């Protein structure tokens, strides 16, 4: 397997070439990354990477002015967190907007993610950011929301319903909370 695809370290060193190739073959695609050499000049460590494909950037202009953001952590050889921003088209379908791999759901990582979205994807006014409003994310929103004109942040209804269910332990009521949220 490693003869065909290379080992972990070899594949890892190829990432900058892949980032450049994506931008070359899909002009208008944005890739921003930070790397460092902690131990030696021959050791390359990817700190963060942000990307948004050109069709996603252009398509967002035709979506509802909302960004649903969330993160999920990696398990395995390399640690980190995948941050995702998505929107919703006119048919209420999920539309991917931007992605990032960062060190974790920290305030600094979320600030960097929002900065890149605002810089390269949209500066549209009246953006609504839907999230679980985790600690790092809330701190980042305090810094980044004022940079957008009339932007605001709201809770994800599924997180509200999940918290409601933890308190009242009634899945029927939880489903009603979700249904209620869809009509708000």
Backbone as CSV, one residue per row, in Angstrom:
resi,resn,N_x,N_y,N_z,CA_x,CA_y,CA_z,C_x,C_y,C_z
1,UNK,0.816,-1.189,0.000,0.000,0.000,0.000,0.862,1.255,0.000
2,UNK,1.910,1.269,0.835,2.751,2.463,0.908,3.544,2.667,-0.381
3,UNK,3.813,1.588,-1.140,4.500,1.765,-2.426,3.628,2.543,-3.398
4,UNK,2.326,2.331,-3.336,1.410,2.999,-4.261,1.127,4.426,-3.807
5,UNK,0.773,4.588,-2.542,0.331,5.885,-2.042,1.373,6.623,-1.215
6,UNK,2.467,5.975,-0.886,3.474,6.593,-0.033,3.132,6.398,1.431
7,UNK,4.109,6.671,2.291,3.856,6.549,3.723,3.259,7.855,4.246
8,UNK,2.932,7.879,5.541,2.313,9.060,6.140,3.175,10.304,5.953
9,UNK,4.443,10.192,6.286,5.325,11.353,6.239,5.509,11.850,4.809
10,UNK,5.683,10.925,3.862,5.849,11.319,2.463,4.608,11.999,1.914
11,UNK,3.447,11.456,2.245,2.191,12.052,1.795,1.994,13.433,2.407
12,UNK,2.354,13.552,3.657,2.210,14.810,4.387,3.046,15.912,3.743
13,UNK,4.253,15.568,3.321,5.145,16.552,2.694,4.621,17.022,1.341
14,UNK,3.741,16.246,0.724,3.183,16.596,-0.580,2.024,17.594,-0.492
15,UNK,1.531,17.864,0.704,0.348,18.716,0.845,0.477,20.078,0.173
16,UNK,1.573,20.823,0.355,1.648,22.122,-0.325,1.518,21.996,-1.846
17,UNK,2.084,20.944,-2.406,1.971,20.731,-3.852,0.509,20.483,-4.234
18,UNK,-0.198,19.716,-3.418,-1.609,19.460,-3.681,-2.436,20.741,-3.545
19,UNK,-2.134,21.557,-2.533,-2.852,22.826,-2.366,-2.679,23.704,-3.603
20,UNK,-1.449,23.795,-4.093,-1.179,24.593,-5.287,-1.868,24.009,-6.514
21,UNK,-1.895,22.684,-6.623,-2.541,22.033,-7.766,-4.043,22.318,-7.787
22,UNK,-4.677,22.282,-6.631,-6.114,22.569,-6.570,-6.385,23.978,-7.082
23,UNK,-5.570,24.937,-6.674,-5.767,26.315,-7.119,-5.455,26.473,-8.606
24,UNK,-4.491,25.710,-9.102,-4.104,25.789,-10.513,-5.200,25.212,-11.411
25,UNK,-5.718,24.040,-11.049,-6.691,23.359,-11.896,-8.125,23.822,-11.679
26,UNK,-8.381,24.538,-10.621,-9.698,25.101,-10.360,-9.512,26.567,-9.972
27,UNK,-9.190,27.409,-10.981,-8.917,28.823,-10.690,-10.074,29.474,-9.923
28,UNK,-9.712,30.306,-8.984,-10.702,30.957,-8.141,-10.918,30.235,-6.826
29,UNK,-10.404,29.016,-6.738,-10.444,28.282,-5.476,-9.423,28.904,-4.537
30,UNK,-9.784,29.046,-3.292,-8.908,29.666,-2.298,-8.356,28.594,-1.367
31,UNK,-7.055,28.591,-1.191,-6.405,27.732,-0.198,-5.418,28.605,0.562
32,UNK,-5.549,28.645,1.868,-4.618,29.380,2.722,-4.151,28.428,3.813
33,UNK,-2.855,28.375,4.016,-2.353,27.470,5.045,-1.156,28.066,5.750
34,UNK,-0.938,27.563,6.934,0.217,27.946,7.729,0.993,26.701,8.086
35,UNK,2.308,26.788,7.986,3.173,25.649,8.315,4.380,26.168,9.073
36,UNK,5.018,25.264,9.785,6.199,25.659,10.547,7.192,24.507,10.583
37,UNK,8.426,24.847,10.890,9.494,23.862,11.074,9.891,23.902,12.538
38,UNK,9.299,23.068,13.350,9.550,23.103,14.790,10.887,22.486,15.184
39,UNK,11.201,21.349,14.616,12.397,20.626,15.053,13.606,20.858,14.163
40,UNK,13.394,20.818,12.866,14.519,20.967,11.949,14.015,21.512,10.622
41,UNK,14.915,22.030,9.804,14.501,22.561,8.506,13.859,21.500,7.605
42,UNK,14.147,20.237,7.850,13.591,19.162,7.030,12.237,18.670,7.528
43,UNK,11.790,19.183,8.671,10.520,18.753,9.247,9.465,19.813,8.958
44,UNK,8.443,19.418,8.242,7.359,20.306,7.849,6.136,19.979,8.696
45,UNK,5.597,20.968,9.396,4.414,20.752,10.229,3.308,21.693,9.761
46,UNK,2.216,21.099,9.307,1.057,21.866,8.872,0.312,22.337,10.114
47,UNK,0.174,23.647,10.261,-0.536,24.190,11.415,-2.035,24.297,11.142
48,UNK,-2.385,24.861,9.976,-3.785,25.069,9.612,-3.904,25.136,8.100
49,UNK,-5.072,24.799,7.602,-5.366,25.004,6.185,-6.846,25.364,6.045
50,UNK,-7.123,26.355,5.213,-8.480,26.793,4.888,-8.657,26.625,3.389
51,UNK,-9.818,26.142,2.969,-10.085,26.111,1.534,-11.567,26.315,1.255
52,UNK,-11.807,26.943,0.106,-13.159,27.149,-0.409,-13.064,27.021,-1.926
53,UNK,-13.808,26.078,-2.483,-13.780,25.852,-3.923,-14.538,26.961,-4.646
54,UNK,-14.058,27.343,-5.827,-14.682,28.426,-6.587,-16.191,28.208,-6.780
55,UNK,-16.655,27.004,-7.174,-18.105,26.833,-7.319,-18.870,27.073,-6.013
56,UNK,-18.257,26.767,-4.892,-18.906,27.014,-3.595,-18.956,28.505,-3.291
57,UNK,-17.865,29.206,-3.599,-17.826,30.655,-3.376,-18.888,31.335,-4.229
58,UNK,-18.931,30.981,-5.518,-19.900,31.602,-6.423,-21.327,31.189,-6.088
59,UNK,-21.523,29.928,-5.724,-22.860,29.432,-5.418,-23.452,30.017,-4.155
60,UNK,-22.595,30.400,-3.210,-23.095,30.968,-1.953,-23.902,32.241,-2.198
61,UNK,-23.589,32.959,-3.259,-24.326,34.186,-3.581,-25.807,33.899,-3.849
62,UNK,-26.148,32.662,-4.178,-27.524,32.290,-4.489,-28.189,31.512,-3.353
63,UNK,-27.526,31.433,-2.227,-28.065,30.743,-1.051,-28.701,31.742,-0.096
64,UNK,-29.382,31.208,0.891,-29.899,32.051,1.965,-28.707,32.661,2.696
65,UNK,-28.838,33.859,3.244,-27.693,34.512,3.906,-27.418,33.929,5.298
66,UNK,-27.197,32.622,5.323,-26.882,31.947,6.578,-25.625,31.113,6.402
67,UNK,-24.882,30.988,7.475,-23.739,30.077,7.526,-23.935,29.183,8.737
68,UNK,-24.020,27.904,8.486,-24.091,26.930,9.572,-22.673,26.426,9.770
69,UNK,-22.128,26.600,10.956,-20.736,26.213,11.203,-20.663,25.159,12.303
70,UNK,-19.717,24.251,12.123,-19.502,23.216,13.128,-18.117,22.636,12.928
71,UNK,-17.681,21.880,13.892,-16.380,21.233,13.818,-16.479,19.794,14.266
72,UNK,-15.593,18.973,13.741,-15.501,17.582,14.173,-14.031,17.215,14.278
73,UNK,-13.685,16.451,15.282,-12.269,16.171,15.528,-11.824,14.909,14.805
74,UNK,-10.539,14.868,14.482,-9.926,13.707,13.850,-9.460,12.732,14.919
75,UNK,-9.451,11.487,14.553,-8.830,10.466,15.386,-7.829,9.736,14.505
76,UNK,-6.846,9.157,15.090,-5.853,8.434,14.308,-4.474,9.025,14.489
77,UNK,-3.651,8.858,13.473,-2.253,9.274,13.550,-2.111,10.783,13.771
78,UNK,-2.912,11.571,13.074,-2.819,13.024,13.197,-4.058,13.566,13.893
79,UNK,-3.839,14.486,14.813,-4.939,15.131,15.522,-5.316,16.409,14.799
80,UNK,-6.440,16.944,15.150,-6.893,18.198,14.578,-8.406,18.206,14.521
81,UNK,-8.923,19.272,13.965,-10.366,19.444,13.852,-10.703,19.957,12.464
82,UNK,-11.731,19.384,11.873,-12.248,19.858,10.594,-13.379,20.828,10.891
83,UNK,-13.237,22.079,10.443,-14.297,23.076,10.567,-15.014,23.157,9.226
84,UNK,-16.320,23.268,9.273,-17.121,23.319,8.053,-18.112,24.469,8.164
85,UNK,-18.251,25.219,7.076,-19.299,26.229,6.958,-20.174,25.810,5.785
86,UNK,-21.465,25.719,6.024,-22.388,25.370,4.948,-23.549,26.350,4.982
87,UNK,-24.312,26.342,3.910,-25.469,27.211,3.833,-26.659,26.374,3.383
88,UNK,-27.693,27.040,2.921,-28.893,26.350,2.477,-29.373,27.027,1.203
89,UNK,-29.648,26.206,0.175,-30.139,26.788,-1.069,-31.646,27.029,-0.971
90,UNK,-32.240,27.492,-2.049,-33.666,27.810,-2.048,-34.566,26.611,-1.845
91,UNK,-34.042,25.418,-2.073,-34.812,24.192,-1.865,-34.524,23.551,-0.514
92,UNK,-33.891,24.301,0.376,-33.542,23.853,1.733,-32.541,22.704,1.739
93,UNK,-31.706,22.655,0.713,-30.654,21.642,0.646,-29.360,22.233,1.188
94,UNK,-28.548,21.370,1.794,-27.267,21.816,2.345,-26.315,22.147,1.205
95,UNK,-25.647,23.280,1.329,-24.697,23.743,0.318,-23.356,24.001,1.009
96,UNK,-22.316,23.230,0.674,-21.013,23.442,1.325,-20.395,24.765,0.892
97,UNK,-19.781,25.459,1.819,-19.211,26.774,1.521,-17.702,26.788,1.720
98,UNK,-17.220,26.418,2.900,-15.782,26.504,3.190,-15.401,25.461,4.231
99,UNK,-14.099,25.155,4.252,-13.572,24.112,5.130,-12.241,24.566,5.711
100,UNK,-11.885,23.998,6.845,-10.556,24.250,7.414,-10.163,23.065,8.283
101,UNK,-8.877,22.806,8.321,-8.316,21.865,9.284,-7.468,22.701,10.226
102,UNK,-7.791,22.629,11.506,-7.130,23.454,12.522,-6.742,22.582,13.715
103,UNK,-6.089,23.203,14.677,-5.593,22.468,15.846,-6.699,22.044,16.803
104,UNK,-7.828,22.695,16.771,-8.941,22.376,17.662,-9.992,23.467,17.561
105,UNK,-11.093,23.318,18.267,-12.144,24.334,18.251,-11.811,25.435,19.254
106,UNK,-10.695,26.095,19.018,-10.244,27.179,19.888,-10.754,28.513,19.361
107,UNK,-10.720,29.509,20.209,-11.111,30.859,19.804,-10.264,31.321,18.627
108,UNK,-8.955,31.088,18.693,-8.040,31.530,17.640,-8.325,30.817,16.325
109,UNK,-8.609,29.516,16.387,-8.900,28.753,15.169,-10.197,29.234,14.516
110,UNK,-11.228,29.465,15.334,-12.495,29.954,14.785,-12.337,31.369,14.229
111,UNK,-11.580,32.230,14.902,-11.340,33.582,14.376,-10.698,33.501,12.999
112,UNK,-9.689,32.647,12.868,-8.977,32.480,11.604,-9.930,31.977,10.521
113,UNK,-10.793,31.031,10.870,-11.773,30.483,9.931,-12.739,31.576,9.471
114,UNK,-13.318,32.325,10.407,-14.251,33.392,10.052,-13.565,34.502,9.261
115,UNK,-12.336,34.847,9.642,-11.587,35.860,8.901,-11.441,35.441,7.440
116,UNK,-11.087,34.188,7.202,-10.916,33.706,5.830,-12.238,33.668,5.075
117,UNK,-13.316,33.275,5.722,-14.629,33.296,5.065,-14.983,34.722,4.680
118,UNK,-14.806,35.642,5.619,-15.137,37.045,5.354,-14.239,37.634,4.274
119,UNK,-12.978,37.247,4.245,-12.027,37.798,3.283,-12.200,37.219,1.882
120,UNK,-12.502,35.924,1.794,-12.452,35.265,0.495,-13.780,34.712,-0.004
121,UNK,-14.768,34.573,0.863,-16.029,33.964,0.437,-17.139,35.001,0.358
122,UNK,-17.384,35.730,1.428,-18.473,36.708,1.415,-18.229,37.825,2.420
123,UNK,-18.608,39.007,2.017,-18.643,40.146,2.935,-20.076,40.654,3.030
124,UNK,-21.010,39.806,2.606,-22.418,40.148,2.563,-22.924,40.609,3.930
125,UNK,-23.787,41.601,3.916,-24.409,42.087,5.153,-25.514,41.123,5.576
126,UNK,-25.918,41.230,6.814,-27.045,40.464,7.360,-26.833,38.950,7.351
127,UNK,-25.606,38.521,7.519,-25.324,37.087,7.610,-25.781,36.584,8.980
128,UNK,-26.415,35.437,8.981,-26.809,34.773,10.221,-25.922,33.545,10.378
129,UNK,-25.201,33.462,11.471,-24.324,32.328,11.729,-25.013,31.414,12.739
130,UNK,-25.255,30.180,12.312,-25.918,29.180,13.147,-24.853,28.228,13.673
131,UNK,-24.853,28.004,14.984,-23.811,27.151,15.565,-24.277,26.558,16.885
132,UNK,-23.409,25.707,17.441,-23.664,25.180,18.781,-23.229,26.178,19.848
133,UNK,-22.608,27.271,19.413,-22.159,28.360,20.282,-21.244,27.856,21.392
134,UNK,-20.306,26.967,21.006,-19.299,26.483,21.942,-18.411,27.619,22.419
135,UNK,-17.668,27.384,23.461,-16.870,28.428,24.110,-15.902,29.113,23.154
136,UNK,-15.083,28.348,22.436,-14.126,28.937,21.502,-14.817,29.680,20.382
137,UNK,-15.912,29.121,19.905,-16.664,29.741,18.824,-17.290,31.054,19.277
138,UNK,-17.862,31.076,20.474,-18.464,32.314,20.994,-17.432,33.424,21.127
139,UNK,-16.244,33.081,21.625,-15.180,34.076,21.744,-14.791,34.636,20.392
140,UNK,-14.719,33.778,19.393,-14.370,34.222,18.043,-15.467,35.099,17.453
141,UNK,-16.718,34.749,17.708,-17.821,35.552,17.177,-17.828,36.956,17.770
142,UNK,-17.421,37.086,19.028,-17.357,38.425,19.637,-16.373,39.316,18.883
143,UNK,-15.331,38.712,18.344,-14.323,39.463,17.593,-14.754,39.647,16.140
144,UNK,-15.250,38.587,15.516,-15.502,38.595,14.078,-16.860,39.156,13.661
145,UNK,-17.911,38.948,14.449,-19.234,39.432,14.041,-19.267,40.924,13.748
146,UNK,-18.630,41.769,14.561,-18.661,43.201,14.255,-18.008,43.561,12.911
147,UNK,-17.183,42.668,12.375,-16.525,42.928,11.095,-17.499,42.795,9.921
148,UNK,-18.589,42.028,10.110,-19.625,41.900,9.099,-20.704,42.925,9.414
149,UNK,-21.315,43.504,8.415,-22.398,44.468,8.642,-23.674,43.721,9.043
150,UNK,-24.213,44.067,10.176,-25.494,43.537,10.661,-25.538,42.013,10.768
151,UNK,-24.431,41.387,11.043,-24.416,39.931,11.222,-24.910,39.580,12.614
152,UNK,-25.439,38.386,12.743,-25.859,37.923,14.056,-25.670,36.418,14.156
153,UNK,-25.715,35.932,15.368,-25.456,34.525,15.650,-26.636,33.941,16.411
154,UNK,-27.025,32.717,16.038,-28.136,32.044,16.706,-27.747,30.600,17.018
155,UNK,-28.491,30.002,17.937,-28.270,28.599,18.294,-28.820,27.684,17.204
156,UNK,-28.182,26.564,17.011,-28.689,25.497,16.153,-29.851,24.826,16.885
157,UNK,-30.997,24.665,16.221,-32.180,24.110,16.880,-31.951,22.673,17.345
158,UNK,-31.121,21.933,16.646,-30.856,20.545,17.068,-30.100,20.519,18.401
159,UNK,-29.204,21.493,18.603,-28.500,21.567,19.885,-29.455,22.001,21.000
160,UNK,-30.354,22.923,20.686,-31.354,23.343,21.671,-32.223,22.143,22.050
161,UNK,-32.668,21.385,21.037,-33.521,20.222,21.296,-32.779,19.153,22.089
162,UNK,-31.501,18.959,21.788,-30.709,17.972,22.520,-30.582,18.365,23.992
163,UNK,-30.319,19.639,24.246,-30.238,20.124,25.630,-31.597,20.011,26.329
164,UNK,-32.659,20.298,25.590,-34.016,20.167,26.120,-34.276,18.715,26.528
165,UNK,-33.864,17.781,25.658,-34.077,16.355,25.933,-33.260,15.884,27.139
166,UNK,-32.058,16.422,27.316,-31.251,16.058,28.490,-31.968,16.449,29.779
167,UNK,-32.646,17.581,29.738,-33.338,18.082,30.922,-34.645,17.329,31.185
168,UNK,-35.426,17.078,30.121,-36.770,16.526,30.312,-36.911,15.052,29.920
169,UNK,-35.904,14.487,29.276,-35.886,13.061,28.913,-37.180,12.619,28.214
170,UNK,-37.548,13.340,27.172,-38.767,13.005,26.434,-38.501,13.220,24.944
171,UNK,-38.298,12.132,24.210,-37.937,12.259,22.790,-39.081,12.821,21.952
172,UNK,-40.332,12.580,22.352,-41.459,13.164,21.616,-41.428,14.688,21.719
173,UNK,-41.182,15.189,22.935,-41.070,16.641,23.108,-39.868,17.190,22.345
174,UNK,-38.776,16.436,22.335,-37.586,16.863,21.594,-37.934,17.056,20.120
175,UNK,-38.638,16.107,19.536,-39.029,16.212,18.123,-39.946,17.411,17.897
176,UNK,-40.795,17.718,18.865,-41.679,18.884,18.739,-40.884,20.184,18.804
177,UNK,-39.843,20.202,19.621,-38.974,21.385,19.683,-38.303,21.594,18.326
178,UNK,-37.825,20.508,17.719,-37.194,20.610,16.395,-38.205,21.102,15.367
179,UNK,-39.406,20.533,15.380,-40.446,20.957,14.441,-40.799,22.427,14.646
180,UNK,-40.880,22.845,15.908,-41.176,24.239,16.215,-40.081,25.154,15.664
181,UNK,-38.841,24.727,15.823,-37.723,25.527,15.332,-37.738,25.708,13.828
182,UNK,-38.228,24.728,13.100,-38.287,24.820,11.636,-39.277,25.877,11.170
183,UNK,-40.259,26.192,12.011,-41.274,27.168,11.633,-40.976,28.571,12.138
184,UNK,-39.913,28.721,12.891,-39.583,30.044,13.440,-38.881,30.881,12.403
